[in-house]
Amino acid sequence: MKINFLGAAQAVTGSCYILETGGHRFSIDCGMHQGNKDIEQRNLNMDNYRPASLDFVLATHAHIDHIGLLPRLVGAGFKGKIYATPPTLDLMKILLLDSAHIQEMEAEQRARRAARKGKGSPTPPATERRGKAAPAAAYPPVERRAAMMEQPLYTTQDALATFPLLQAVEYDTPFEPAPGIRVTYRDAGHILGSAFVEVEYVEDGKPTKILFSGDLGRPNQLILRDPSTGGRADYLFMESTYGDRDHKSTETSRQELAEAIAYSYKNHEKVIIPAFAVERTQQILYTLFLLREEGKLPADMPVFLDSPLAIQATQIFKMHQKYYDDDAKALLASGKDPLDLPNLRFSLSSEESRAINTMTGPAVVISASGMANAGRIRHHLRHNLWRKGASVVFCGYQGQGTPGRKIVDGAKHITIFGEEVSVAAKIFTIGGFSAHAGQAEILTWLKSFDGKNTKVILVHGEERALTTLSSLVKEQLGMEVHVPSYLEELTLEPGKAMVPVVDEAKAEPRIDWDFLLADSKNLFGEFQKRMEQAKTKPWVAQTEIRDRFLDLNRKMVEIISEL
């Protein structure tokens, strides 16, 4: 068995592991890379995926970092089945259509900006505009890359073309997507419909079982059943998002949210909650329902769900109530809906969204995205982040390089829509709402499996979490641990050492800091040479040059402070 790590290896986005065995080639997830510009450029290259040669895809759940590249995969020649649970398939459809719409809108915005600057937008081959991989020779590499960056990653048409390939599978029901490969989905308890995947096969006469955790959930979460436990695996691919820390309890987190509500209600300001449309939004609604039952959500404080996608997702949750946990089912049986509130208002249109920021008085605003790197939440932050009486509640993981991560890490200013915005609102980071297992929960789950012969491959985590969890798994469980890197190829053969191979130059191209520093020094020298000319310019022109130079200095101070 060979496994290629095309994402979520020493990172938390772009989940995609391609397996090859017995003449079959298939993928566990196919997620979108999210982060800074260099990370997101990984979404452009389909060469590593070789879509036309993939037999099928096993999707663990509906988050975009696990399914977001499926339309691009299909557009580039994939024709196999995409397997997932019924809730995941329904959520997948709305999420992929929303993602395609975002890709199209952002491409249009880039084209308009280029036009306003008088720059023509390069046009790639027609096949590449829809995600189909043209031969490399068909387009000059530099121009080809620039052209692709200007085009949508995929279109609504590409997303729709993905739907006929979707195939529903139920939990705990083994099936064979290809001869000799047996797959079973188990409840991961992460979001509605999420699964960890067991893959069984025979290679060289040796039966082998590999388990992929997907994103592992937590016990006692609202709405969801607890993750399934126990069993046996030769190799266990374990997510490690929170491998370096534990979460606060759900009760503590609920009281912290109540504190944020009380703070902003007293100051007649808003509580802004960046939340992922799927699961996190529904958890927040459920929590607000409980706070209202406890008398901690003022009756005259409106709650705005300002995300068409989250509104659709909430309706899908209500369609799949058989997957709820016993507590949620008991509430429904008593005539109460934990995802409904008398003061809940849905904002579907852009006009309704903008109206929230023109209204005065306290309110709770839930909007996507959860890392504040896209969607309507950016408008709400621009209007409220600088207000001292406002609250911003982060209730999920904030990836490196995202606005959410910068705010949580203590940034005094962030840039939103090209405008510098001061961070004066009270910032709450409430980890208890996380849908990912914390460190102790991961270890407890691992302990439920048989024997010390299981080899653990840690994925879906950043360096600190991976290092910490790796040490604990070795010390407490006596299991062998491997931490793969991006684009690594790992050979697995029971009874033998794991053999990793990675092209580091391809995975992480070297940054020539010496050249960059020398170039910056030369530019500054040229600037100094021209200062006499600057001093002869009219006073107003000099002030403009000075302000631009001060902007550069501020940027440099920000960079230095981060080192």
Salt bridges, closest charged atoms under 4 A:
GLU20 OE2 - ARG25 NE 3.74
GLU20 OE2 - ARG50 NH2 3.59
ASP29 OD2 - HIS66 ND1 2.79
ASP55 OD2 - HIS24 ND1 3.62
ASP65 OD2 - HIS66 NE2 3.46
ASP65 OD2 - HIS460 NE2 3.36
ASP90 OD2 - HIS320 NE2 2.67
GLU108 OE1 - ARG112 NH1 3.88
GLU128 OE2 - ARG144 NE 2.79
ASP158 OD1 - ARG130 NH2 2.58
GLU170 OE2 - LYS322 NZ 3.92
ASP172 OD1 - ARG186 NH1 2.90
ASP187 OD2 - ARG225 NE 3.16
GLU198 OE2 - ARG186 NE 3.17
GLU198 OE1 - LYS209 NZ 3.63
GLU200 OE2 - ARG182 NH1 2.91
ASP215 OD2 - HIS61 NE2 3.27
ASP215 OD1 - HIS66 NE2 3.15
ASP215 OD2 - HIS190 NE2 3.39
ASP215 OD2 - HIS436 NE2 3.77
ASP215 OD1 - HIS460 NE2 3.39
ASP234 OD1 - ARG232 NH1 3.24
GLU239 OE2 - HIS436 ND1 2.81
ASP244 OD1 - ARG245 NH1 2.70
ASP244 OD2 - ARG464 NE 3.36
GLU251 OE1 - ARG254 NH2 2.55
GLU256 OE2 - LYS248 NZ 2.63
GLU259 OE2 - LYS426 NZ 3.65
GLU293 OE1 - LYS336 NZ 3.14
GLU294 OE2 - ARG254 NH2 2.94
GLU294 OE1 - LYS296 NZ 3.86
ASP306 OD1 - ARG376 NH1 2.59
ASP306 OD2 - HIS380 NE2 2.51
ASP337 OD2 - LYS318 NZ 3.21
GLU351 OE2 - ARG354 NH2 3.60
ASP409 OD2 - ARG405 NE 3.41
GLU419 OE1 - ARG382 NH1 3.69
GLU441 OE1 - ARG218 NE 3.23
GLU462 OE1 - ARG405 NH2 3.42
GLU480 OE1 - LYS455 NZ 3.89
GLU488 OE2 - HIS482 NE2 2.69
GLU489 OE2 - LYS2 NZ 3.95
GLU493 OE2 - LYS206 NZ 3.91
GLU493 OE2 - LYS496 NZ 3.27
GLU526 OE2 - ARG530 NE 2.92
GLU532 OE2 - LYS535 NZ 3.48
ASP547 OD1 - ARG546 NH2 2.97
ASP551 OD1 - ARG554 NH2 2.32
